[in-house]
Amino acid sequence: MNFIKRAALSMKAKKGRTFLLCAVFSAILIFVLAGLTIQSAAITATENAKKSVGASVTLSANREAAMKKSQDSTTSTKPDPGSFSLTPVSLADAQKIAALDNVKSYSFLASSSAGAGDGITPISTDSESETTTSSTSNNEQAVNEGDEQARGDGQMGGGPMAMQQQSDFQVSGVMDLSMLSDFSDGIAEITSGEAISEDDVETNNVVIEQTLAEANELNVGDTFKVTDPEDETKTYELTIKGIYKTSENGDSMGMQFNFLNPANTLYTSYTFANTLKGDDATGTIDSASYTLSDPKAMDTFVASAEKLIDTDSFSLQTNDQAYQQMLQPLNNVASFAKNIVILVAVAGVIILTLIVMMTIRERRYEIGVLLSLGESRFKVVLQFFSEIIICMVVALVIATFSGNIVGNVVGEQLINQQSQSAQQTETNQGQPDKMGGDGQQRQGGPGGAMGRIGASSVEAAEAIQELNISVQPKEIALLAGLGILISFFSIVLSSVGILRLQPKKILTT
Amino acid sequence: MLQTQEVGYWYKNEDEFLYKNVNLTFQRGKMYAILGASGSGKTTFLSLIAGLDLPKAGEILYNEESLKKIGLRNYRKNDVSIIFQAYNLLPYMSALDNVLTAMSISSSKQADKKTYALENLANVGIDEVLATKNVTQLSGGQQQRVAIVRALCCDHELIVADEPTGNLDEKTSKEIVQLFQKVAHEQQKCIIIVTHEQEVANACDAVYELKNQRFELVK
């Protein structure tokens, strides 16, 4: 251990050199630590993102296969619109998939329409009423035909576009209202009463919009009647379980058709929506959505689920867009932080090697004396290594206290850049409108409102903002390891010179 | 104890050799002097027998074993102590630490190294106050004495010294020579001194003179 004592004595005697080494090492370690903490924070945020967002898989009718089937069944080159049909999803199959591992939550959706009965009048304008009650014959005929086609042989009846002439309300049958993205994103919220939940299966409970409730002087616990979309004489009494308000304004279509007005959306259990569709729809749903606890295992989940269904009739659509959106900026930050660590570490090795090499040139005489006394070259190298390690320990302490500050400053800037970049990308791409992407599902697609179930970009933004940069013992340990590695490489590279030194040459020159 | 067998040395060309076919024998309990003019190759010869370099020709045997076989570092560590003309002390240490460092490297068997080192330093006039001072604060003569004590404290059987009294006053020089004699005769060590001082040479048991590229026994 004599070399350690020599190292300590040498450092004490050469205070300037020791200070320089400590300062350089501190600078290196501060930046390495900043990189490590940012990287670690980004990884933690990614893990949290996985937990909070998950990924969703939607089970619905295989529209593509149905279209192909429709084409095959006709001899002409263009498909016959009348032959197109979708098989409703079996509730039993949907429940089997829900029982698979990795399902964090799930929800079923069945959408339908209903007419206004006793005790309720839909929100509408005068002209709108005209439109809904006395539409042009051509238009009515066309829609009725489409409607009939849609309702025939147990198809997915009830797409909003199919009910535009005679329906007053869009009925969204759900299993858990809180899972709808409108509600989870805060676009809609329950103002009184409770949301539709699994307990409402097989009940006639309903959640209605605040404006609709106020216009009809309805409160939680009140009842009203709606008519069957196919048979106006058939009525159903609904009990108001909750009232919600929505910031959704609807669109121009909503001014013309009552059921497209966001205020005229009734949320019921999926079983009630099925009742409105008729007996053929019993034991079926339009679609089922599953939120997975681990987005990484999505492919495995889909493979397992596909074994349980007829893939010719049904399809599983994966949606981890929110997760991927969230992942991109975090990955960018993590990648940048990793690059910082690598670059600073490499630069550190180079800088320290040069300093140690210069030091060794100054210390040739000392090396010569030690070698002449019979000291091994290895122990001479160990002495220099000890000196570097002592400086590293000092630098490690300095870095531990200041790395947090630097990490936060650099990290904050990175996050701001990434957030701005993400926002800019979103702006450039445009907000999802009602008719595109997400909106397509709302407008009569098999997923209907269920397409909105799952994560949103709001959560992605939150995760980016929530990057928590703090120095943890794990990072300090990693930093110490890296510091030792940097010291080792700088000494190994410099010691090539030491190993070549001959005591006679040194001492005689 | 130490033998040179047909030793020869040259720097660039063999034709320009410093000496060739040197066959000398050095024994325990004796003090030897090597005399010679400046540039004759005395210090180079000393570096060969001190294990700092290998001869270009021939072999050096220590206790009948070749230095090549022993290994130069092992030889320096365990068998030989060197006193340099330029002292070659570690400048960032005190006199005491310099001695202790050498003792530690040579794996000295002294139980209390510090006391032993301080006693030996005191024998050459370096008291504890001086001993704990940084060597750069000591005079040339004091540094030379520290270098001598460093060599003696390692308890090696062979001590080679290059102009050990060159920086000492006459009185101290005599004292050091007497100390060498005592160590050589009483502790049965072999001391080889390269010098150009006749007085030092006279105090030695045997004297070789390097003249015309040859070693001649003159005493």
Interface residues (C-beta under 8 A of the other chain):
Chain A: N2 R6 L9 S10 K12 A13 K14 Y365 E366 G368 V369 L370 L371 S372 L373 G374 E375 S376 Q502 P503 K504 L507 T508
Chain B: T43 S47 A50 L52 D53 R73 N74 Y75 R76 K77 N78 I82 F84 A86 N88 L89 L90 P91 Y92 M93 D97 T101 A102 S104 I105 S106 N134
